[in-house]
């Protein structure tokens, strides 16, 4: 798994399928750097990790789709959805 928390984003993540994840991840990383509230900082940091995983899952789904491996697409897409749900759960 490639992690994007401290690196620039490769061109492949600018595809429409991943653009929103990348935009959210960029915002979360910005919030982690600027927020002073420790509880919020932890939530944003955890969410950034979740969105980072979702970006990787989405890229893997695109590769699996190109290979015609629809079962793998289902698995990694479900993983991406779970990562995002985990982030949202931190704020409820």
C-alpha positions as CSV (number, residue, x, y, z in Angstrom):
1,X,0.0,0.0,0.0
2,X,1.3,3.4,-1.0
3,X,0.8,6.1,1.7
4,X,0.1,9.6,0.6
5,X,0.2,11.4,4.0
6,X,3.6,12.8,3.4
7,X,4.1,12.6,-0.3
8,X,2.7,14.3,-3.3
9,X,-0.1,12.7,-5.2
10,X,0.6,10.8,-8.4
11,X,-1.3,11.7,-11.5
12,X,-3.4,8.5,-11.3
13,X,-5.3,9.8,-8.3
14,X,-6.5,12.8,-10.2
15,X,-9.0,10.5,-12.0
16,X,-12.7,11.4,-11.2
17,X,-13.0,8.2,-9.1
18,X,-10.4,9.4,-6.6
19,X,-10.5,13.1,-6.8
20,X,-13.0,13.6,-3.9
21,X,-11.0,11.3,-1.7
22,X,-7.8,13.3,-2.5
23,X,-9.5,16.6,-1.9
24,X,-10.8,15.4,1.5
25,X,-7.4,14.0,2.4
26,X,-5.7,17.3,1.5
27,X,-8.2,19.2,3.7
28,X,-7.7,16.8,6.6
29,X,-3.9,17.0,6.4
30,X,-4.2,20.8,6.5
31,X,-6.5,20.7,9.5
32,X,-4.1,18.3,11.4
33,X,-1.4,20.9,10.9
34,X,-3.4,23.9,12.1
35,X,-5.8,22.7,14.7
36,X,-4.9,23.2,18.3
37,X,-7.6,21.2,20.1
38,X,-6.0,17.8,20.9
39,X,-9.2,15.8,20.5
40,X,-10.1,17.3,17.1
41,X,-6.5,16.9,16.0
42,X,-6.6,13.2,16.8
43,X,-9.9,12.8,15.0
44,X,-8.6,14.6,11.9
45,X,-5.4,12.7,12.0
46,X,-7.2,9.4,12.2
47,X,-9.5,10.5,9.4
48,X,-6.6,11.4,7.2
49,X,-5.2,7.9,7.7
50,X,-8.7,6.5,6.7
51,X,-8.9,8.7,3.6
52,X,-5.3,7.7,2.7
53,X,-6.3,4.1,2.8
54,X,-9.5,4.8,0.8
55,X,-7.3,6.5,-2.0
56,X,-5.2,3.3,-2.2
57,X,-8.3,1.1,-2.2
58,X,-9.8,3.1,-5.0
59,X,-6.7,2.9,-7.1
60,X,-6.6,-0.9,-6.5
61,X,-10.3,-1.1,-7.5
62,X,-9.5,0.7,-10.8
63,X,-6.7,-1.7,-11.5
64,X,-8.8,-4.7,-10.6
65,X,-11.6,-3.4,-12.9
66,X,-9.2,-3.1,-15.8
67,X,-8.3,-6.7,-15.2
68,X,-11.9,-7.8,-15.0
69,X,-11.6,-9.0,-11.5
70,X,-15.0,-7.9,-10.3
71,X,-14.8,-9.8,-7.0
72,X,-11.6,-7.9,-6.1
73,X,-13.3,-4.6,-7.1
74,X,-16.2,-5.4,-4.7
75,X,-13.8,-6.2,-1.9
76,X,-11.6,-3.1,-2.2
77,X,-14.5,-0.8,-2.8
78,X,-16.1,-2.1,0.3
79,X,-12.9,-1.4,2.1
80,X,-12.8,2.2,0.9
81,X,-16.4,2.7,2.1
82,X,-15.5,1.2,5.5
83,X,-12.6,3.5,5.9
84,X,-14.7,6.6,5.2
85,X,-17.5,5.3,7.5
86,X,-14.8,4.9,10.2
87,X,-13.8,8.5,9.8
88,X,-17.4,9.8,10.0
89,X,-18.0,7.7,13.1
90,X,-15.3,9.6,15.0
91,X,-17.6,12.7,14.8
92,X,-20.8,11.1,15.9
